Amino acid sequence: MSTMRAFVITAPGTAEVRVVERPVARPGEVVVDVERAGLCGTDREFFTGEMSYFHTGEAVLPMRIGHEWCGRVASVGEGVDPTWMGRRVMGDTMLGCRSCRRCLDGRQHLCADRFEIGIRNGWPGALAEQVRVPATALLALPDTMDPSVGAMVEPGGNALRAVWGAEAGPGRRVLVMGAGAIGLLGSLQARAAGAEVHNLVRSDRSRTLAESLGLERVWTRETLPQGRFDAVIDATDSPEMPALALDLVEPGRRIVFIGLAGEASLVDSRRFALMNVTAVGVLSGSGGFAGAAEQYATGAVDPRPLVAATVGLDEVAGVLAGHRDPGWGARPKVLVDPRR
């Protein structure tokens, strides 16, 4: 067949499943049969029209979203090692130009001319039966890895970079703020690294979910114990949390910012200087995917309890509009099987 089904956002709050041409692997690229794709907050921002890339011209409608995915290589382009054929893979979202200074020193995820699969500069995303990807962006996954686990490698790479930025490990007291996929994955990864992990959540529902994952120190603002933390990871979308993180971090230690609020966060930079605090920003999971995949493969971290449901392409618009089955509970991640 020369066509396939794909999820397309046509206007803010409006989307449809269209029949489109199947991608063709260009030189240096592969085409992947998508087994699972994840939905995240970025996808919701594109669906609602709130994403800043619309205002900067880095994204235009109609567009095909989807950047968390797992699948098998269906075809390879000229110059690509044919042994990629049939392998289970995931891929980096950030596709740098590979020739600028940032790309050459390993910062391709910050390349000014980068494409972002399903996000930036028109590269079609993975909410479709197939996705086109440069071979250089691929990460091979164990053939035995469940596709639902494979689709969680992308958010896991993001969370792991936050954990690395926090220098989480034995003897470190780490507070993770937020009970979304990134916050919970980061908590599990920090625990696997040997840190004493605390979680700050907003509701009893989120607390119950975190505790069901074996996280033992789960607090709300009202119950948070006294004392400061060696690291605070802000994985929320609240503009108030960065200032709170500064209130809670031990002087001379670290704050990691991976959550993005819809408006500016106001923090007194003088306090950063006087407390000698290191602030770390995390954009993308680039560099963290192999580590996250290894944690999943060895069982050090299991992302499956974070998955609320797997839906088909026809159900994606409803999920992005905020319609959730009450039976899904507080589990944050919804996956998509493009062939359902």
Stockholm file with secondary structure:
# STOCKHOLM 1.0

chainA/1-340         MSTMRAFVITAPGTAEVRVVERPVARPGEVVVDVERAGLCGTDREFFTGEMSYFHTGEAVLPMRIGHEWCGRVASVGEGVDPTWMGRRVMGDTMLGCRSCRRCLDGRQHLCADRFEIGIRNGWPGALAEQVRVPATALLALPDTMDPSVGAMVEPGGNALRAVWGAEAGPGRRVLVMGAGAIGLLGSLQARAAGAEVHNLVRSDRSRTLAESLGLERVWTRETLPQGRFDAVIDATDSPEMPALALDLVEPGRRIVFIGLAGEASLVDSRRFALMNVTAVGVLSGSGGFAGAAEQYATGAVDPRPLVAATVGLDEVAGVLAGHRDPGWGARPKVLVDPRR
#=GR chainA/1-340 SS CCEEEEEEEEETTEEEEEEEECCCCCTTEEEEEEEEEEECHHHHHHHHTCCHHHHHTSCCSSBCCCCEEEEEEEEECTTSCGGGTTCEEEECSEECCSSSHHHHTTCGGGCTTCEETTTBTTCCCSSBSEEEEEGGGEEECCTTSCHHHHTTHHHHHHHHHHHHHTTCCTTCEEEEECCSHHHHHHHHHHHHTTCEEEEECSSHHHHHHHHHTTCCCEECTTTCCSSCEEEEEECSCCTTHHHHHHHHEEEEEEEEECCCCSSCCCCCHHHHHHHTCEEEECCSCTTTHHHHHHHHHHTSSCCGGGEEEEECGGGHHHHHTTCCCGGGTTCCEEEECTTC
#=GC SS_cons         CCEEEEEEEEETTEEEEEEEECCCCCTTEEEEEEEEEEECHHHHHHHHTCCHHHHHTSCCSSBCCCCEEEEEEEEECTTSCGGGTTCEEEECSEECCSSSHHHHTTCGGGCTTCEETTTBTTCCCSSBSEEEEEGGGEEECCTTSCHHHHTTHHHHHHHHHHHHHTTCCTTCEEEEECCSHHHHHHHHHHHHTTCEEEEECSSHHHHHHHHHTTCCCEECTTTCCSSCEEEEEECSCCTTHHHHHHHHEEEEEEEEECCCCSSCCCCCHHHHHHHTCEEEECCSCTTTHHHHHHHHHHTSSCCGGGEEEEECGGGHHHHHTTCCCGGGTTCCEEEECTTC
//
